[in-house]
C-alpha cells in the first residue's frame, strides 16, 4: 500500500470515527484494514464473518459515503474476511477467528467477497448466519408434529408465534414451554424457526443455551461483545432451547438484559426447558420472574393414543425412503402400549424394526418387535412431585390456606402444617434447602432444616402424625 493510499485510509477512518462515535468505531471498525484501492472500488477486510455481516447489514452506506467524501469516483466497497494466516500479525485477531460461531457453509453458500451497497440488499438470514444459529433438523416441522391432549396448547401457542408477521403486536411474551425429555419441546421450537425463516419479513434465530453461552464467550474473546449484543437485539423472534443449561453469572446477566431488551421492544422470545421457571434454581430471580410473566405451558406425558399417532407418523416418514416397509397394526399397538417413556424411544423402536426388516429381508412381526425393543420397555417412572402440589395437598389436609403456609404467621395451627410441608418437600423432591425456603415465603434454609429435623423426630414417636404424613405421601404420589 502506498503512502498516499494509507493517508486516504487514515482520513476515511477519521470520518467514520466522527460519524459513528468512538464506542461504535472501536467495536466495528478498529480492526478493519485496507487491502487495495482501485479507481472505482475499495477492497477492505475484517478478521471475522461476524464483523463482516454486521457491517454489511448496518453500516454499508456509511462506509461508502466516507470513502466518497475522500474519493468521489468510488462506487463500490468489497468487504472480505481475512484468513487466519493473514490475521497472524495482530495476535489478538488470529485467536479471535477460530472462536467465532459458525454454521456449515453448504447450508448458505456465499462468495468470499461481497459488494457492500445498502443494508436492504443483505439477506434476512444474515443475522442467523453471523450469530452461528444452532443447526436445525429438517424433519422437525409443524407438518410432522403429532398433536394430542398433552401438547395441544403448546402447539397452538407455537403456531401463533410462527404465523406472526413483522410489526404485529405480540400476544404473549415470552412463550415458555417446559416438559420432560423427549416430549416434543425441541420439535416445536425448531418448527417455529423453520416457519419463521420462510417469512422474508422476519429474522428468526434458534439457539441452544450452550450455543448462546459459546457465542457470548467468543464475542468477549474477540472483543466484539457489543456487536454480539446488538445483533441479538435486532432479532424479531429469538428461540432458546434447553435453558436449564445456561450457566455463569455474566452470561445469565447478559441473557437477562437481552430478554428484557427484546420484550420491551415488542420482539418475540420463545424458550424451552425441562422444568418451569420457578424451578430453575441456577437462574437469577429477575430472569425467573420475567420468564414467569409470559405464557408458561407444560407439555405432559404422551398418552397411548398420542404414542400410537407418533408411531404411525414415523412409519409413514420411513416409507418415503423404503416403500416396502410396513408395520402391522397389532405391532404398532403393542409398541404404543409398552413404550411409555418418551417420543425418542418410539422413534428408536421404528428405526430398529426398519433396520431388522431391511437387513434380514424379513417382515415385521409381533414376535420380532417384542425381541427387538425389549430394552426400551422401561418401568413406569414415579410421578414428579412439585412443591406447589405439596403445599396444596397439605393445606387441604390441615384446613389452612396455601397463603397461610407462605405467610409469617406463627400460630400452632399454621406452624405444624408448614413444617410438614417443608419436610415433604425435602423428602419427595430434589429441591435444595435454600430453594425450598424461597418457595415457602422466602425463608432461610436453616428454617427448613429445623422443620425437617422436627418432623423427622416427631414421626418416629407420634403415630398419628406418622399416619398423616404417610397419607399425604400417598395422595401426592397417586
N, C-alpha and C positions, 0 to 999 in steps of 0.2 A: 504494500500500500504506500503510495507516495505521500509526501508531507502535505501536499495540497488536499488530498483526499482525507487525510487524518484531521486536518484543520476543519474541513467541512463537517466531518462526522462529530467533532467536538462541539461545533456550533449547533448542529441539529440536536445533540443530546442536551445542550443548554436550553434550547427552546422546549424540548419535551419536559425537562425538569420544571421549567417555569409554568408550563401549561397544565401539568397534572399534579404538581406538588411533590415535595421531597419524599413523603412516605410511599406514595404510589410509584414514583420513579424508582425508588430503592427496591420495591417488591418485584417490579415487572421489567425494568429497562436497564438496571445496573449491570446485568451480565449479557446484554445484547451486544454483539460485535458486528462490525462492518467487514464483510468478506470481499466484496468487489463493487466497483462503481462504473456503470456504463452510461452511454449517452441518455437513454430514457428509462433506465431501470437501476434499482439498487438491490444488491443481494446482502441480506442480514442473516445472522444466525443466533440461536439461543441454545442453552445446554439441554433442555428437556422438552418433550412433546407437550407437557402440561403448560409451560410458558407459551409455547408457540400457539397452541389452541386458544388460550385465553387472550393473547394479544390480537390474534386474528379476529376473534369474536367481538372484542370490546374497544380496541384502540387502533384498528386498521386505518381509519380516516385520519386520526390524529397523527400517526407516524407519517403518513403520506403527505399531509399538509405541512408538517415541519420540514420535510425534505423539499417540498415545492417552494417554500419560503426561501430556501437556500439555493435551489436549482429548479427554476420554473419548468424546465424541459422534462423533469422526471414524471412519469405517468404510471409506473408500476414498482411495487415492492415485492421481492421474493424473500420469503422467510423460511429457513430450514433449521433442522435440529443438528447440532454439531455431533459428530461421532465421539465415542469415548476417547479415542486417540487424540482427536482434535481438542478435546476438553482437558487433556492431561496437564497443560501448562498451569492453569489455576487448579490447585489440588482440590479445592472445595467443589468445583464443578464436576471433576472426574468422579468424585464419590457420590454426587447427587444423582447422576443419571441412572445408575442401576437401581436406586431405591424408589424410582418413580413407579406408581401403579400403572400397569399396562394390561391391555387385552390382546388376544391373538389377532395378528394383523389380517388374517384371512377373513375375519368377520366384516371388517370395514376397511378395505384397501384404500389407501390414499397415496398420492405421489409424494416423493421426498421433498420437493419444493412446491409451494403453493402460492398462488398470486394473492396478495393482500389488497383487496379493493374496499369492500364495505362489510359491516357486520351482517347485513342482510344476506350476503352470499354464502355465509357459513352454514353447513347443515345443522339441523336441530340436534342431531345425535352427538355433536362435538362435546358437550358437557359430559355426557356419559363416557365417551372415549377418554377424555382428558383426565377425568377423575378415577378412571380404572374401575368402572362398574363391575360387580361380581358377575360371573358367567351365568347365562340363562339357559335353561333346558327347553328346547323347542316343543317338547311334549306337554309341558305344564301350562296349558291354556284353559280358558273358560270352557271351551268346547269339550275338553277331556275331563273336566271336573264333574264328579258324580255327586248329585245333591241328595241329602237325606235330612231327617228331622234334626239331627245333631249339628248340622252345618248350614242350615237354610239362612239364618240371619247373617252369619259371617259372609256367605256367598253373595247375598243381596247387597250388603254394605260395600263389599269389594267391587261388585259390578257397578254400583252407583258411582264410586270413585273413578273407576276406569272409563266410564262413559262421559265424565265431566269434560268441559271444554275450557280453554284458556279464558280467564276472566269471569267464569261462573262463580257465584257465591258458594263457599264451602259449607256443606250441611253439618258435618261432624268432623272435628279435628283435634287431636289425631284420631285415626281409626286404629285401635289396638286389639289385635287378635291373639288369643292365647289358648294353648291346649297341650296335651302330652305329645310324645314323639310319634311321628308317622300318622297324624290325623288330618293332614292337609293344609297346614299353615303356609308352608313354603310354596305349595302348589298355587294357593290363592294369591300370594304376593307376587309370584312370577307371572301369573295370569294378568294381574293389574298392570305389570310392567310391559308385557307383550302388547296388551290392548292400548296402553298409553302411547307406546312407541309408534303405533300405527296412525296416530293423530299428529300431523306435522305442526300443529299449533302448540303442542305441549312438550316440555322437557321432563322426562321421567328417568329417575336414577334408582337402580336396585343395588343395595349394598348389604352384605352381611356385617354384623357388628365387628367381626375380625377385620374385614376389609376397610371399614371406617377407621379403626384404630391404626391399621397399616398405613392408610393414606395420610392420616394426620401426622403420624410419626415421620413418615417420609417427607412430608412438607416441612416439618420442623428442621429435619436434617439438611434439606436443600434450601432452607431459608425462604420458602415460598408459602409459609403458613397463612399469610394474609390473602394470597391468591387462592389457596385452598378454601378458606372460609367464604370468600366472595363467590367462588364457583358453586359451592354448595347452596348458598343462599339465593342463587339465580335459578335453582331448580323449581319447576312447577309442582312436581309430585316426587317426594323423597320416600323411598321404600327401604326400611331397615329390617333385616331378618335376624333372628337369634339374639335379641337384645340382652338376654341374660348373660352373654359372654363379654359385654362391654366392661372393661377393667381400666383402672388408673384414674386418679383424681383429675389430672389435667385433661385427659381425653373425655371423661364424663362432663367436666365443666364446659368443654368445647361443644360436646353434643347438646348440652342444655342450652347454651347460647344459640346454637344453630336451630334447635327445635323452637325456641321462643321467637327467633327472627322469622322463621318460615311461617309459623302460625299467625304471628302478628301481622305479617304481610299478606295473609289470606292464601298462602300456599298450602297444598295438601301434604300431610305426613301419614304414612301407613307403617305400622310397626307390628312385629310378631315376636312372641316369646313363649317360653314353656310354663309361665305362671302369670297371675295377674300383677298389675303394677305394685300393689301393696306388698307383695311377697318378694320383690326384687331388693333384698336387703343390701346388696352391694352398691346400689344406686343412691345418689344423693336424694334427700327428701324432696327438694324442689323439683327434681326430674320426675319422681314418682307422682307428685301432686299434679304436675302438668299432664302426665300421661293419663291419670285417672279422670282428668277433666274432659276428655274426649268421649268417644264411644268405645267402651270396653266390651268385647264379645268373646265368649268362651265357645270353643268347638268341643263338643262332648265326645264320648266314646262312640265308635261305629256300631250301629245296630246290625242285626243279622241281615235285614233287608238291604241295608246300605252296603254291607260287605259283599252280598251277592251281586249287587249292581256294579261294584268296583271290579269284581272278578269278570263279569260279562264284558265290561268295557275293556279290560286288559286283553281278553281273548280276541275281541274284535280288532284291537290295535295290532296284535300279533299276526292276525290273518292278513293284514296288509302286506306283510313280507313273506308269510308262509301260508299260502291259500288253503292247503290241505289240513292245516292244524284244526283240531276240533276237541272240545272238552264236553262230554255228555252232561246233561242237566243234573243227574244224581251226584256226579263228581263235584260240580260247582256248589251244590247244596251242602255236600259234606265239608268242603273247604270253608264255606261261609259259616257253617255251624261250629267248626273245630278251631279255626284260626281267628282268634278274637283280639289279638294284641294290638296290631296297627295295620295300616294300609300297605306299608312296605313289605310286611310278611306275606300279604296277599299277592303282591306283585312278584315276590320271590318264588311263591308257590307256582304261579303260572309259568315263570321262566324255567323252573325245574321240569315241569311237565313237558314244556316245549322242547327242551334240550333232550330229555329222555326219549320222547317220541321221535324226534328227528334223527338222533344219533343211533338209535336202535331199530328204527323203522317199525315201531310198534304203536298201535292205537292207545289212546289214554283210557285206562280203566279205573274203576274204584279201587281195586286191589293195588294197582301201581301207584295211585295217588296216596293211599294210606302209607305205603312204604317210603315214598319219596319225600313226604312233607312231615314225617313224624316228629322231627326235631323242632318244627315251627309251632307245634301244638303245645303251648305253654300253660302252666297252671294259672288260674284267674288271679290277677293281682288284687291285693286288698284295696278297698276304696281309699282314695286320697282324702284325708280329713282336713278341713280348713278351720282356722281359728274362729272365723265368723260362725261356722256351724256349731262349734263347741259353745260359744257364747250364747247362741240362740237356744240350744237344747238345755243348757244349764239354767238359763233364765226362766225357761218354761217349767222346768222341774221344780225350781225353788220359788216360783211365783214372784219373780222380780223382773225388772226390765233390763234389756241389754245396756241401756244408758246408765242404769244403776251400777252395773259391773264395771263400767268405764269411768264412773264418777269418783270423787274423793270421799264419798260417804263412808263412815266408819261404824255404822250400826251393825249389830250382830247378824241381823237377817240379810245383810249385804256382804259382809266380810267373808263369811264361810262360803257362800256360793262363788264369790270372786276367787278365793283360794282354790276351790275345787276346779274351777275353770282353768286357772293357771296351771294346776297340776296336770290336768288332761291335755292342755296344750303342749306341755313339755314331754309327756309320755306318748302321745298319739301323733305328734307331728315332728318334723325335722327342724323346726324353727329354733333359733338360739334364744338364750335368756334375754339379751337386750331387745331382740325383735319382739318377743312375747310381751315384754314390759311396754314397749312402744305401742303395741296393739291393744293394751289394756290402759289406755288413757295417758300414755307417756310416763309410765312408772320406771323406776330404776331396776336394773337386773338383780340387785340384791333383794328387792321386794319379792320378785318372782321366786328367787332361790329360797327365801324364807317360807313362802306359801307352799312350794313343792315339798320341802322337808317337813312342814307342819302336817300336811295331808298324808304324806308317807307314814309318819309316826302314828297318826290317828287311825288310819286304815287298818294297821296291824292290831289295834286294840278295840276299836269301836265297830262291832258287827253291823250295826245299822248303817253307818257311813260307808263301810266296805260294800254293802249290798247296793247302796245308792250309786256309788262310783261304778260298780260293775254294770248296773242297769244303764247308766249314761253311756258307757263304752259300747254296749250292745246297740243302743239307739243310734249312736254315731256311725257304727260300722255296718249297719243294715243297708 
